[in-house]
């Protein structure tokens, strides 16, 4: 997951809520936002109520870290340093190109996004992104249906095109409930 913010639903939200010690219903509402802002403020993070890579890392929710074009922060900077490129903490096109090259060189899916599997392959992250973290990053059968309905959150000012969007395939049928949830994201 790239970011989790108010209005989103699903397994990543539920995992965040469990870590925050609030009602874990998988719906990011005002109570979750308030608890998250409090956690961020207490831990020297930007108290914006949006959980991203730096918040996930601080909370020990490494399985939710996903760095992609548009991501910013200390985790991005550390990843850039591990790749041996200019480390400004901003995941731009050059960083994406370096991630793709790293993924290709290491036999990983070359999608340009840096999640737990890619980070675990980098020496600077091996102690954090362990086999346990990789196991937690896998979606359980109960969570899978929720992930299917979840759109990837967009990062302001960045247009992201997935491989599926670049090469259109017939769209799977969606449930009415999936469409309704999408109205609030």
MODELLER restraints for C-alpha pairs under 7 A, 6 or more apart:
rsr = mdl.restraints
at = mdl.atoms
rsr.add(forms.Gaussian(group=physical.xy_distance, feature=features.Distance(at['CA:1:A'], at['CA:64:A']), mean=5.17, stdev=0.5))
rsr.add(forms.Gaussian(group=physical.xy_distance, feature=features.Distance(at['CA:1:A'], at['CA:65:A']), mean=6.00, stdev=0.5))
rsr.add(forms.Gaussian(group=physical.xy_distance, feature=features.Distance(at['CA:1:A'], at['CA:66:A']), mean=5.26, stdev=0.5))
rsr.add(forms.Gaussian(group=physical.xy_distance, feature=features.Distance(at['CA:2:A'], at['CA:52:A']), mean=6.12, stdev=0.5))
rsr.add(forms.Gaussian(group=physical.xy_distance, feature=features.Distance(at['CA:2:A'], at['CA:53:A']), mean=6.92, stdev=0.5))
rsr.add(forms.Gaussian(group=physical.xy_distance, feature=features.Distance(at['CA:2:A'], at['CA:65:A']), mean=6.40, stdev=0.5))
rsr.add(forms.Gaussian(group=physical.xy_distance, feature=features.Distance(at['CA:2:A'], at['CA:66:A']), mean=4.69, stdev=0.5))
rsr.add(forms.Gaussian(group=physical.xy_distance, feature=features.Distance(at['CA:2:A'], at['CA:67:A']), mean=6.21, stdev=0.5))
rsr.add(forms.Gaussian(group=physical.xy_distance, feature=features.Distance(at['CA:2:A'], at['CA:153:A']), mean=6.99, stdev=0.5))
rsr.add(forms.Gaussian(group=physical.xy_distance, feature=features.Distance(at['CA:3:A'], at['CA:50:A']), mean=6.76, stdev=0.5))
rsr.add(forms.Gaussian(group=physical.xy_distance, feature=features.Distance(at['CA:3:A'], at['CA:51:A']), mean=5.50, stdev=0.5))
rsr.add(forms.Gaussian(group=physical.xy_distance, feature=features.Distance(at['CA:3:A'], at['CA:52:A']), mean=4.45, stdev=0.5))
rsr.add(forms.Gaussian(group=physical.xy_distance, feature=features.Distance(at['CA:3:A'], at['CA:153:A']), mean=6.61, stdev=0.5))
rsr.add(forms.Gaussian(group=physical.xy_distance, feature=features.Distance(at['CA:4:A'], at['CA:13:A']), mean=6.60, stdev=0.5))
rsr.add(forms.Gaussian(group=physical.xy_distance, feature=features.Distance(at['CA:4:A'], at['CA:50:A']), mean=5.93, stdev=0.5))
rsr.add(forms.Gaussian(group=physical.xy_distance, feature=features.Distance(at['CA:4:A'], at['CA:51:A']), mean=5.07, stdev=0.5))
rsr.add(forms.Gaussian(group=physical.xy_distance, feature=features.Distance(at['CA:4:A'], at['CA:52:A']), mean=6.55, stdev=0.5))
rsr.add(forms.Gaussian(group=physical.xy_distance, feature=features.Distance(at['CA:5:A'], at['CA:28:A']), mean=6.58, stdev=0.5))
rsr.add(forms.Gaussian(group=physical.xy_distance, feature=features.Distance(at['CA:5:A'], at['CA:49:A']), mean=6.79, stdev=0.5))
rsr.add(forms.Gaussian(group=physical.xy_distance, feature=features.Distance(at['CA:5:A'], at['CA:50:A']), mean=4.79, stdev=0.5))
rsr.add(forms.Gaussian(group=physical.xy_distance, feature=features.Distance(at['CA:5:A'], at['CA:51:A']), mean=6.35, stdev=0.5))
rsr.add(forms.Gaussian(group=physical.xy_distance, feature=features.Distance(at['CA:6:A'], at['CA:28:A']), mean=4.86, stdev=0.5))
rsr.add(forms.Gaussian(group=physical.xy_distance, feature=features.Distance(at['CA:6:A'], at['CA:29:A']), mean=5.49, stdev=0.5))
rsr.add(forms.Gaussian(group=physical.xy_distance, feature=features.Distance(at['CA:6:A'], at['CA:33:A']), mean=6.44, stdev=0.5))
rsr.add(forms.Gaussian(group=physical.xy_distance, feature=features.Distance(at['CA:7:A'], at['CA:28:A']), mean=5.43, stdev=0.5))
rsr.add(forms.Gaussian(group=physical.xy_distance, feature=features.Distance(at['CA:7:A'], at['CA:29:A']), mean=6.17, stdev=0.5))
rsr.add(forms.Gaussian(group=physical.xy_distance, feature=features.Distance(at['CA:7:A'], at['CA:184:A']), mean=5.70, stdev=0.5))
rsr.add(forms.Gaussian(group=physical.xy_distance, feature=features.Distance(at['CA:7:A'], at['CA:185:A']), mean=5.37, stdev=0.5))
rsr.add(forms.Gaussian(group=physical.xy_distance, feature=features.Distance(at['CA:8:A'], at['CA:27:A']), mean=6.28, stdev=0.5))
rsr.add(forms.Gaussian(group=physical.xy_distance, feature=features.Distance(at['CA:8:A'], at['CA:28:A']), mean=5.44, stdev=0.5))
rsr.add(forms.Gaussian(group=physical.xy_distance, feature=features.Distance(at['CA:8:A'], at['CA:185:A']), mean=5.56, stdev=0.5))
rsr.add(forms.Gaussian(group=physical.xy_distance, feature=features.Distance(at['CA:9:A'], at['CA:26:A']), mean=5.32, stdev=0.5))
rsr.add(forms.Gaussian(group=physical.xy_distance, feature=features.Distance(at['CA:9:A'], at['CA:27:A']), mean=4.52, stdev=0.5))
rsr.add(forms.Gaussian(group=physical.xy_distance, feature=features.Distance(at['CA:9:A'], at['CA:28:A']), mean=6.02, stdev=0.5))
rsr.add(forms.Gaussian(group=physical.xy_distance, feature=features.Distance(at['CA:10:A'], at['CA:26:A']), mean=4.99, stdev=0.5))
rsr.add(forms.Gaussian(group=physical.xy_distance, feature=features.Distance(at['CA:10:A'], at['CA:27:A']), mean=6.74, stdev=0.5))
rsr.add(forms.Gaussian(group=physical.xy_distance, feature=features.Distance(at['CA:10:A'], at['CA:146:A']), mean=5.37, stdev=0.5))
rsr.add(forms.Gaussian(group=physical.xy_distance, feature=features.Distance(at['CA:10:A'], at['CA:147:A']), mean=6.57, stdev=0.5))
rsr.add(forms.Gaussian(group=physical.xy_distance, feature=features.Distance(at['CA:11:A'], at['CA:26:A']), mean=6.06, stdev=0.5))
rsr.add(forms.Gaussian(group=physical.xy_distance, feature=features.Distance(at['CA:11:A'], at['CA:143:A']), mean=5.68, stdev=0.5))
rsr.add(forms.Gaussian(group=physical.xy_distance, feature=features.Distance(at['CA:11:A'], at['CA:146:A']), mean=6.61, stdev=0.5))
rsr.add(forms.Gaussian(group=physical.xy_distance, feature=features.Distance(at['CA:12:A'], at['CA:64:A']), mean=6.93, stdev=0.5))
rsr.add(forms.Gaussian(group=physical.xy_distance, feature=features.Distance(at['CA:13:A'], at['CA:26:A']), mean=4.98, stdev=0.5))
rsr.add(forms.Gaussian(group=physical.xy_distance, feature=features.Distance(at['CA:13:A'], at['CA:27:A']), mean=6.45, stdev=0.5))
rsr.add(forms.Gaussian(group=physical.xy_distance, feature=features.Distance(at['CA:13:A'], at['CA:28:A']), mean=6.21, stdev=0.5))
rsr.add(forms.Gaussian(group=physical.xy_distance, feature=features.Distance(at['CA:14:A'], at['CA:24:A']), mean=5.09, stdev=0.5))
rsr.add(forms.Gaussian(group=physical.xy_distance, feature=features.Distance(at['CA:14:A'], at['CA:25:A']), mean=6.02, stdev=0.5))
rsr.add(forms.Gaussian(group=physical.xy_distance, feature=features.Distance(at['CA:14:A'], at['CA:26:A']), mean=4.03, stdev=0.5))
rsr.add(forms.Gaussian(group=physical.xy_distance, feature=features.Distance(at['CA:17:A'], at['CA:23:A']), mean=6.52, stdev=0.5))
rsr.add(forms.Gaussian(group=physical.xy_distance, feature=features.Distance(at['CA:17:A'], at['CA:24:A']), mean=5.07, stdev=0.5))
rsr.add(forms.Gaussian(group=physical.xy_distance, feature=features.Distance(at['CA:17:A'], at['CA:32:A']), mean=6.59, stdev=0.5))
rsr.add(forms.Gaussian(group=physical.xy_distance, feature=features.Distance(at['CA:18:A'], at['CA:24:A']), mean=5.64, stdev=0.5))
rsr.add(forms.Gaussian(group=physical.xy_distance, feature=features.Distance(at['CA:20:A'], at['CA:35:A']), mean=6.65, stdev=0.5))
rsr.add(forms.Gaussian(group=physical.xy_distance, feature=features.Distance(at['CA:20:A'], at['CA:36:A']), mean=6.98, stdev=0.5))
rsr.add(forms.Gaussian(group=physical.xy_distance, feature=features.Distance(at['CA:22:A'], at['CA:32:A']), mean=6.81, stdev=0.5))
rsr.add(forms.Gaussian(group=physical.xy_distance, feature=features.Distance(at['CA:33:A'], at['CA:49:A']), mean=5.18, stdev=0.5))
rsr.add(forms.Gaussian(group=physical.xy_distance, feature=features.Distance(at['CA:36:A'], at['CA:49:A']), mean=5.54, stdev=0.5))
rsr.add(forms.Gaussian(group=physical.xy_distance, feature=features.Distance(at['CA:37:A'], at['CA:47:A']), mean=4.76, stdev=0.5))
rsr.add(forms.Gaussian(group=physical.xy_distance, feature=features.Distance(at['CA:37:A'], at['CA:48:A']), mean=6.14, stdev=0.5))
rsr.add(forms.Gaussian(group=physical.xy_distance, feature=features.Distance(at['CA:37:A'], at['CA:49:A']), mean=4.77, stdev=0.5))
rsr.add(forms.Gaussian(group=physical.xy_distance, feature=features.Distance(at['CA:40:A'], at['CA:46:A']), mean=6.18, stdev=0.5))
rsr.add(forms.Gaussian(group=physical.xy_distance, feature=features.Distance(at['CA:40:A'], at['CA:47:A']), mean=4.93, stdev=0.5))
rsr.add(forms.Gaussian(group=physical.xy_distance, feature=features.Distance(at['CA:41:A'], at['CA:47:A']), mean=5.17, stdev=0.5))
rsr.add(forms.Gaussian(group=physical.xy_distance, feature=features.Distance(at['CA:53:A'], at['CA:65:A']), mean=5.04, stdev=0.5))
rsr.add(forms.Gaussian(group=physical.xy_distance, feature=features.Distance(at['CA:53:A'], at['CA:66:A']), mean=6.66, stdev=0.5))
rsr.add(forms.Gaussian(group=physical.xy_distance, feature=features.Distance(at['CA:53:A'], at['CA:75:A']), mean=6.40, stdev=0.5))
rsr.add(forms.Gaussian(group=physical.xy_distance, feature=features.Distance(at['CA:54:A'], at['CA:73:A']), mean=6.53, stdev=0.5))
rsr.add(forms.Gaussian(group=physical.xy_distance, feature=features.Distance(at['CA:54:A'], at['CA:74:A']), mean=6.46, stdev=0.5))
rsr.add(forms.Gaussian(group=physical.xy_distance, feature=features.Distance(at['CA:54:A'], at['CA:75:A']), mean=5.90, stdev=0.5))
rsr.add(forms.Gaussian(group=physical.xy_distance, feature=features.Distance(at['CA:56:A'], at['CA:62:A']), mean=6.02, stdev=0.5))
rsr.add(forms.Gaussian(group=physical.xy_distance, feature=features.Distance(at['CA:56:A'], at['CA:64:A']), mean=6.55, stdev=0.5))
rsr.add(forms.Gaussian(group=physical.xy_distance, feature=features.Distance(at['CA:56:A'], at['CA:65:A']), mean=6.36, stdev=0.5))
rsr.add(forms.Gaussian(group=physical.xy_distance, feature=features.Distance(at['CA:62:A'], at['CA:129:A']), mean=6.90, stdev=0.5))
rsr.add(forms.Gaussian(group=physical.xy_distance, feature=features.Distance(at['CA:62:A'], at['CA:133:A']), mean=6.50, stdev=0.5))
rsr.add(forms.Gaussian(group=physical.xy_distance, feature=features.Distance(at['CA:63:A'], at['CA:116:A']), mean=6.08, stdev=0.5))
rsr.add(forms.Gaussian(group=physical.xy_distance, feature=features.Distance(at['CA:63:A'], at['CA:133:A']), mean=5.51, stdev=0.5))
rsr.add(forms.Gaussian(group=physical.xy_distance, feature=features.Distance(at['CA:63:A'], at['CA:134:A']), mean=6.60, stdev=0.5))
rsr.add(forms.Gaussian(group=physical.xy_distance, feature=features.Distance(at['CA:63:A'], at['CA:136:A']), mean=5.86, stdev=0.5))
rsr.add(forms.Gaussian(group=physical.xy_distance, feature=features.Distance(at['CA:63:A'], at['CA:137:A']), mean=4.49, stdev=0.5))
rsr.add(forms.Gaussian(group=physical.xy_distance, feature=features.Distance(at['CA:64:A'], at['CA:137:A']), mean=6.77, stdev=0.5))
rsr.add(forms.Gaussian(group=physical.xy_distance, feature=features.Distance(at['CA:65:A'], at['CA:115:A']), mean=5.88, stdev=0.5))
rsr.add(forms.Gaussian(group=physical.xy_distance, feature=features.Distance(at['CA:65:A'], at['CA:116:A']), mean=6.56, stdev=0.5))
rsr.add(forms.Gaussian(group=physical.xy_distance, feature=features.Distance(at['CA:66:A'], at['CA:113:A']), mean=6.91, stdev=0.5))
rsr.add(forms.Gaussian(group=physical.xy_distance, feature=features.Distance(at['CA:66:A'], at['CA:114:A']), mean=5.64, stdev=0.5))
rsr.add(forms.Gaussian(group=physical.xy_distance, feature=features.Distance(at['CA:66:A'], at['CA:115:A']), mean=4.34, stdev=0.5))
rsr.add(forms.Gaussian(group=physical.xy_distance, feature=features.Distance(at['CA:67:A'], at['CA:76:A']), mean=6.81, stdev=0.5))
rsr.add(forms.Gaussian(group=physical.xy_distance, feature=features.Distance(at['CA:67:A'], at['CA:113:A']), mean=5.83, stdev=0.5))
rsr.add(forms.Gaussian(group=physical.xy_distance, feature=features.Distance(at['CA:67:A'], at['CA:114:A']), mean=4.86, stdev=0.5))
rsr.add(forms.Gaussian(group=physical.xy_distance, feature=features.Distance(at['CA:67:A'], at['CA:115:A']), mean=6.18, stdev=0.5))
rsr.add(forms.Gaussian(group=physical.xy_distance, feature=features.Distance(at['CA:68:A'], at['CA:91:A']), mean=6.44, stdev=0.5))
rsr.add(forms.Gaussian(group=physical.xy_distance, feature=features.Distance(at['CA:68:A'], at['CA:113:A']), mean=4.72, stdev=0.5))
rsr.add(forms.Gaussian(group=physical.xy_distance, feature=features.Distance(at['CA:68:A'], at['CA:114:A']), mean=6.25, stdev=0.5))
rsr.add(forms.Gaussian(group=physical.xy_distance, feature=features.Distance(at['CA:69:A'], at['CA:91:A']), mean=4.91, stdev=0.5))
rsr.add(forms.Gaussian(group=physical.xy_distance, feature=features.Distance(at['CA:69:A'], at['CA:92:A']), mean=5.28, stdev=0.5))
rsr.add(forms.Gaussian(group=physical.xy_distance, feature=features.Distance(at['CA:69:A'], at['CA:93:A']), mean=6.79, stdev=0.5))
rsr.add(forms.Gaussian(group=physical.xy_distance, feature=features.Distance(at['CA:69:A'], at['CA:96:A']), mean=6.46, stdev=0.5))
rsr.add(forms.Gaussian(group=physical.xy_distance, feature=features.Distance(at['CA:70:A'], at['CA:90:A']), mean=6.92, stdev=0.5))
rsr.add(forms.Gaussian(group=physical.xy_distance, feature=features.Distance(at['CA:70:A'], at['CA:91:A']), mean=5.42, stdev=0.5))
rsr.add(forms.Gaussian(group=physical.xy_distance, feature=features.Distance(at['CA:70:A'], at['CA:92:A']), mean=6.25, stdev=0.5))
rsr.add(forms.Gaussian(group=physical.xy_distance, feature=features.Distance(at['CA:70:A'], at['CA:155:A']), mean=5.91, stdev=0.5))
rsr.add(forms.Gaussian(group=physical.xy_distance, feature=features.Distance(at['CA:70:A'], at['CA:158:A']), mean=5.78, stdev=0.5))
rsr.add(forms.Gaussian(group=physical.xy_distance, feature=features.Distance(at['CA:71:A'], at['CA:90:A']), mean=6.27, stdev=0.5))
rsr.add(forms.Gaussian(group=physical.xy_distance, feature=features.Distance(at['CA:71:A'], at['CA:91:A']), mean=5.31, stdev=0.5))
rsr.add(forms.Gaussian(group=physical.xy_distance, feature=features.Distance(at['CA:72:A'], at['CA:89:A']), mean=5.35, stdev=0.5))
rsr.add(forms.Gaussian(group=physical.xy_distance, feature=features.Distance(at['CA:72:A'], at['CA:90:A']), mean=4.62, stdev=0.5))
rsr.add(forms.Gaussian(group=physical.xy_distance, feature=features.Distance(at['CA:72:A'], at['CA:91:A']), mean=6.10, stdev=0.5))
rsr.add(forms.Gaussian(group=physical.xy_distance, feature=features.Distance(at['CA:73:A'], at['CA:89:A']), mean=4.97, stdev=0.5))
rsr.add(forms.Gaussian(group=physical.xy_distance, feature=features.Distance(at['CA:73:A'], at['CA:90:A']), mean=6.76, stdev=0.5))
rsr.add(forms.Gaussian(group=physical.xy_distance, feature=features.Distance(at['CA:74:A'], at['CA:89:A']), mean=5.99, stdev=0.5))
rsr.add(forms.Gaussian(group=physical.xy_distance, feature=features.Distance(at['CA:76:A'], at['CA:89:A']), mean=4.94, stdev=0.5))
rsr.add(forms.Gaussian(group=physical.xy_distance, feature=features.Distance(at['CA:76:A'], at['CA:90:A']), mean=6.53, stdev=0.5))
rsr.add(forms.Gaussian(group=physical.xy_distance, feature=features.Distance(at['CA:76:A'], at['CA:91:A']), mean=6.51, stdev=0.5))
rsr.add(forms.Gaussian(group=physical.xy_distance, feature=features.Distance(at['CA:77:A'], at['CA:87:A']), mean=5.07, stdev=0.5))
rsr.add(forms.Gaussian(group=physical.xy_distance, feature=features.Distance(at['CA:77:A'], at['CA:88:A']), mean=5.85, stdev=0.5))
rsr.add(forms.Gaussian(group=physical.xy_distance, feature=features.Distance(at['CA:77:A'], at['CA:89:A']), mean=3.93, stdev=0.5))
rsr.add(forms.Gaussian(group=physical.xy_distance, feature=features.Distance(at['CA:80:A'], at['CA:86:A']), mean=6.58, stdev=0.5))
rsr.add(forms.Gaussian(group=physical.xy_distance, feature=features.Distance(at['CA:80:A'], at['CA:87:A']), mean=5.08, stdev=0.5))
rsr.add(forms.Gaussian(group=physical.xy_distance, feature=features.Distance(at['CA:80:A'], at['CA:95:A']), mean=6.99, stdev=0.5))
rsr.add(forms.Gaussian(group=physical.xy_distance, feature=features.Distance(at['CA:81:A'], at['CA:87:A']), mean=5.63, stdev=0.5))
rsr.add(forms.Gaussian(group=physical.xy_distance, feature=features.Distance(at['CA:82:A'], at['CA:122:A']), mean=6.59, stdev=0.5))
rsr.add(forms.Gaussian(group=physical.xy_distance, feature=features.Distance(at['CA:82:A'], at['CA:124:A']), mean=5.91, stdev=0.5))
rsr.add(forms.Gaussian(group=physical.xy_distance, feature=features.Distance(at['CA:96:A'], at['CA:112:A']), mean=5.12, stdev=0.5))
rsr.add(forms.Gaussian(group=physical.xy_distance, feature=features.Distance(at['CA:97:A'], at['CA:112:A']), mean=6.86, stdev=0.5))
rsr.add(forms.Gaussian(group=physical.xy_distance, feature=features.Distance(at['CA:99:A'], at['CA:112:A']), mean=5.37, stdev=0.5))
rsr.add(forms.Gaussian(group=physical.xy_distance, feature=features.Distance(at['CA:99:A'], at['CA:114:A']), mean=6.99, stdev=0.5))
rsr.add(forms.Gaussian(group=physical.xy_distance, feature=features.Distance(at['CA:100:A'], at['CA:110:A']), mean=4.98, stdev=0.5))
rsr.add(forms.Gaussian(group=physical.xy_distance, feature=features.Distance(at['CA:100:A'], at['CA:111:A']), mean=6.35, stdev=0.5))
rsr.add(forms.Gaussian(group=physical.xy_distance, feature=features.Distance(at['CA:100:A'], at['CA:112:A']), mean=4.72, stdev=0.5))
rsr.add(forms.Gaussian(group=physical.xy_distance, feature=features.Distance(at['CA:103:A'], at['CA:109:A']), mean=6.28, stdev=0.5))
rsr.add(forms.Gaussian(group=physical.xy_distance, feature=features.Distance(at['CA:103:A'], at['CA:110:A']), mean=5.12, stdev=0.5))
rsr.add(forms.Gaussian(group=physical.xy_distance, feature=features.Distance(at['CA:103:A'], at['CA:118:A']), mean=6.86, stdev=0.5))
rsr.add(forms.Gaussian(group=physical.xy_distance, feature=features.Distance(at['CA:104:A'], at['CA:110:A']), mean=5.67, stdev=0.5))
rsr.add(forms.Gaussian(group=physical.xy_distance, feature=features.Distance(at['CA:116:A'], at['CA:129:A']), mean=6.24, stdev=0.5))
rsr.add(forms.Gaussian(group=physical.xy_distance, feature=features.Distance(at['CA:116:A'], at['CA:134:A']), mean=6.26, stdev=0.5))
rsr.add(forms.Gaussian(group=physical.xy_distance, feature=features.Distance(at['CA:117:A'], at['CA:134:A']), mean=6.61, stdev=0.5))
rsr.add(forms.Gaussian(group=physical.xy_distance, feature=features.Distance(at['CA:119:A'], at['CA:125:A']), mean=5.87, stdev=0.5))
rsr.add(forms.Gaussian(group=physical.xy_distance, feature=features.Distance(at['CA:119:A'], at['CA:129:A']), mean=6.67, stdev=0.5))
rsr.add(forms.Gaussian(group=physical.xy_distance, feature=features.Distance(at['CA:120:A'], at['CA:126:A']), mean=5.09, stdev=0.5))
rsr.add(forms.Gaussian(group=physical.xy_distance, feature=features.Distance(at['CA:120:A'], at['CA:129:A']), mean=4.83, stdev=0.5))
rsr.add(forms.Gaussian(group=physical.xy_distance, feature=features.Distance(at['CA:120:A'], at['CA:130:A']), mean=6.63, stdev=0.5))
rsr.add(forms.Gaussian(group=physical.xy_distance, feature=features.Distance(at['CA:149:A'], at['CA:178:A']), mean=5.34, stdev=0.5))
